[in-house]
Amino acid sequence: MTQTKLDALPESGGYDWEETIEDGRKVRRPVVRPCRVLHHGDSSGSFITYDTSGDPWMIGEAGGSTYKQRM
């Protein structure tokens, strides 16, 4: 899998940031992304790929969409 294709996949689990305006100031808060159970099919086992930095990612499907999850 290329880095471009990996970057295009939504991430399952982990953290994100939410920005809101409170009292006229921009406030940035951490938000936990939902972690999904990723399926890999009956015979394929788990699919692990590495990004250009060498970090491992698991690729799988949940709810009809493909996701990546940091290992």
Summary of the structure (lengths in Angstrom):
residues: 71
radius of gyration: 15.4
end to end distance: 16.1
largest distance: 54.5
contacts: 147
relative contact order: 0.28
helix: 8%
strand: 49%
